[in-house]
Amino acid sequence: MKFSNLKIGTRLTIGFFLVLALMAALTACGVNGMQNIQKRLNTIIDDNVHKMNLLQDMSESVHIVSHSMGTLVLMRNESEMVLEIKKVVDARSKYDAAILVLEKKPALEVERVLREKIKGAQADARVVNDQIIEFARGNKDEEASALLIKTAEPLNQAWQQALDQSIQLQKHANEADAVAATATYENSQLYMGALSGVALILGIVIAWVITRSISRPIISAMNVANTVALGDLTSHIEITTADESGQLLHALKDMNDNLVSIVTQVRHGTETIATASAEIATGNLDLSARTEEQASSLEQTASSMEELTSTVKHNFDNARQANKLALNASDAASRGGVVVAQVVETMGFINGSSRKISDIIGVIDGIAFQTNILALNAAVEAARAGEQGRGFAVVATEVRNLAQRSSAAAKDIRILIGSSVQKIDAGSLLVEEAGRTMKEIVISVQQVTSIMAEITAASEEQSAGIEQVNQAIAQMDQVTQQNAALVEEAAAAAASLREQAENLSKVVRVFKLDNTQHMMPMASQLNLNGMTKLTSVTSRGSDQVATDGVKSGSVPNQKNLLPVAVGGEWAQF
């Protein structure tokens, strides 16, 4: 399969995949180089430098021991000798700890040989150094000096040289690893630069190829669209790819071919439209006159129905108002009956309260009578007491006077309460009579209200029926007037249609066609049994009038008519 036949998305995917693959290779190369450099650095830091530090600690310990041996030989003070010997012990402990860590480290053959040499030198020197310490403690200065000069110093120097050789070996290893890391960095840089260049070149090539494969068909499509926009339908469209751009060119080719066919049919159809529109205009004028006569009759009928509707509505409004008044009277009578019942009930309460007050006054009168008797008894007792009971007699006299006055007041109140009770009883009888009268009024008003409701319902039904008849006549009148207007508009539209058909013919001539293609003979365009559908939209924008076809008797010379469209293409255009 050709690359240009692949879909645009597939081509873009392949291009991006190649570029991403090169980027992945570039990343892998960089990561591998960094890993190698990291490995070298780990070797230098964790292995070589650590070993060198351990060896330097060991060398320093050996130097301390050698210096202490010379110092011990010259010392005479026991306490100073003890301190110096402690330095030797500490240095040996530091040395032993360092060599234990060093032996755990991985080593090359050369390192193992040097380690054995260091161990041998350590063993020989440590034995001699121990003898020097013993001689120094025993104040054997000559033996200690002779042993130090002849034996200990050469052994310590050999021991120190072995350590120095190991340190130099680690330095050389560091230098070698650093050189290897630098070489790895340079190689990674070289590989990454080469891959970057290849990725850049390949990306440019892929972008150029994909852009060219997309832009060329699109430019061709733009040229075709521009020529069609200018009215030139003679473009020759060549399709060389099967991708989306090729499909676009194929669609443009189909569009151009369809436009050629449509324009050809429009040129032939405009003549048919002009002839048919003239016949339609004549028929519409005749229909318009008859429709106007019918509309005039309907207007007179509608006027009469409107007067009848107005009268019925007026009767209905009067009945409804009378019904409302009756309902209001019924409600007022009902409320009056309720108020009268409440008054009767209140009068009963007042009557009962008055009787209770009369009883209370009787009790007060009895108390005053008993108080009067007690005052008389007190006065008699005071008289018996003689001079000593005078004060008490005065008080008894005042109490008796008060009792008499209370008794007189109670009698007056009893008389008044009795009179009030009699009047309340008379008022209660009158209120009960008024309540019965209000009930009779309520019943009568409710009957009147029921009759008025029936009258109102009947008037409403009558008004609704007449309103429906009036609406039907109004709708008929409106439809008739609309039909008349539509017929007039159709006649005007038919005349305008003929003029527009001529203008359309002039407009279609703007298109440039290839005379050798898409030409349809006149005989093949004839459709003697076809139906022409003409639609005119009214000025109100809400109604449409359609005629199913032109009758054979109303169109002369029908054989010369051409169909509006073939295969529905006119409607699509």
Secondary structure, DSSP 8 states (H G I E B T S, - for coil): --GGGS-HHHHHHHHHHHHHHHHHHHHHHHHHHHHHHHHHHHIIIIIIIHHHHHHHHHHHHHHHHHHHHHHHHH---HHHHHHHHHHHHHHHHHHHHHHHHHHHS---HHHHHHHHHHHHHHHHHHHHHHHHHHHHHTT-HHHHHHHIIIIIHHHHHHHHHHHHHHHHHHHHHHHHHHHHHHHHHHHHHHHHHHHHHHHHHHHHHHHHHHHHHHHHHHHHHHHHHHHHHTTB----------SHHHHHHHHHHHHHHHHHHHHHHHHHHHHHHHHHHHHHHHHHHHHHHHHHHHHHHHHHHHHHHHHHHHHHHHHHHHHHHHHHHHHHHHHHHHHHHHHHHHHHHHHHHHHHHHHHHHHHHHHHHHHHHHHHHHHHHHHHHHHHHGGGGHHHHHHHHHHHHHHHHHHHHHHHHHHHHHHHHHHHHHHHHHHHHHHHHHHHHHHHHHHHHHHHHHHHHHHHHHHHHHHHHHHHHHHHHHHHHHHHHHHHHHHHHHHHHHHHHHHHHHHHTTSB--TTSS---HHHH--TT----EEEE-TTSS-EEEE----TTTSSSGGG---S-STTHHHH-
